[in-house]
C-alpha cells in the first residue's frame, strides 16, 4: 500500500474528531496535490502525535477531515543542539533542511563576530517552512525546535547539555577522542561562521564548558561541518539502528 500524504497541523486542531486544515497544508493538498474528498491522510502535530484521517471537504479557506485512528510515535535521535553561527546568504537554509533529516533536535542560529547578517523580515517564517517540509519528506514525526537568532553570549547561557563541543581547526583533539562510550543525554555543538571563531570567542566558549575538537586534515565549510558531526552522532548514539516508520501499516478502522 502506498504511503499516505503527510501534513503537519497545529496540535490543538487535532483534539476533536474533525480536523480543520488551513494555511500552508491546505495549499499543498488542494493546489499542489489536488486531493479530494475521500482521500486518506496522515496528520501530525509535530510532537509525535499522529492521526490517520479521511478528507471530507476541500474548500478555498479550509479543508475538513475526520480522524479514523490515533497513535503516538516515539523518536530516539541523539539529542543534539546545533549552535550554528549564521553563514552568508542562504546557507543556513541548507543546514536546517539537512539537519532536520539527520535528526538534529534543536537549531540555535548564532550571531558571532564574523557573521554577516542580511536584513530580512520573512526569514523566520521561511526557516520554519524549511524545517516542516524537511520533516515531512523525511517522515520525521517530531519537529525540531528552531530557536530565535541570538548573540553568542546569550546562546551559551541557554546550553544545558552535558557534552559540549566546538569545532575549531586549531584544536589538537580529534572528535573521536572526546566521544564517551555511552550515549550522552545531550550534545551541544557550536560551529563558527566562514573564517572561523575569533580567539576571544573561543576563550569564552571554553569557559562555558565547550571542548574544542577538529574533524581531521580537511577544512569543512561551515554549512557542512555540523551536518557531518550530526551524522557521526546518529550513527554512534542515535536511531539509525531503528527501522523506518511505515504509516500504511497502521489500522484504518476508527479507534479513538
CORRAPE-V124616 format. One line per field, one symbol per residue. phi: phi as a letter, one per 40 degrees, with the letter a starting at -180 (. if undefined). psi: psi as a letter, one per 30 degrees, with the letter a starting at -180 (. if undefined). Layout:
# CORRAPE-V124616
phi: ???
psi: ???
This chain:
# CORRAPE-V124616
phi: .ccccbacbddccbcbcbbcbbgcdcdccccccfcbdgccbbbbcgbhcbbcbbcbbbbccabbbcccababbcbbcccbcccbdcccfbccdcccccccccgdcabbcbcbcbcbbccaccdcccccccccccccccfccbcccbcccbcdcccccccbccbbbbcaccccbcddcbcccccccabbbbbccdggccdcccccccccgcccbbbgcccccccccccccdccccccbcbccccccbccccccccac
psi: klkkkkkklkeffgfafkkkklbeeeeeeeeefhklkfkkljkkgfgfkkkklkkeljaeellkkkkelllkkkkhljjkjjjjkjllbgffeeeeeeeeefgkfkkjkkjlfgkjkkkjfgeeeeeeeeeeeeeeeghkfkklkjllklleeeeeffkgkejkkkkjffkfkleeffklekklfkkkkkklakflkleeeeeeeefggkkkllhafkjllefeeeeeeeeeeeeefbgffkllkjeffkkflki.
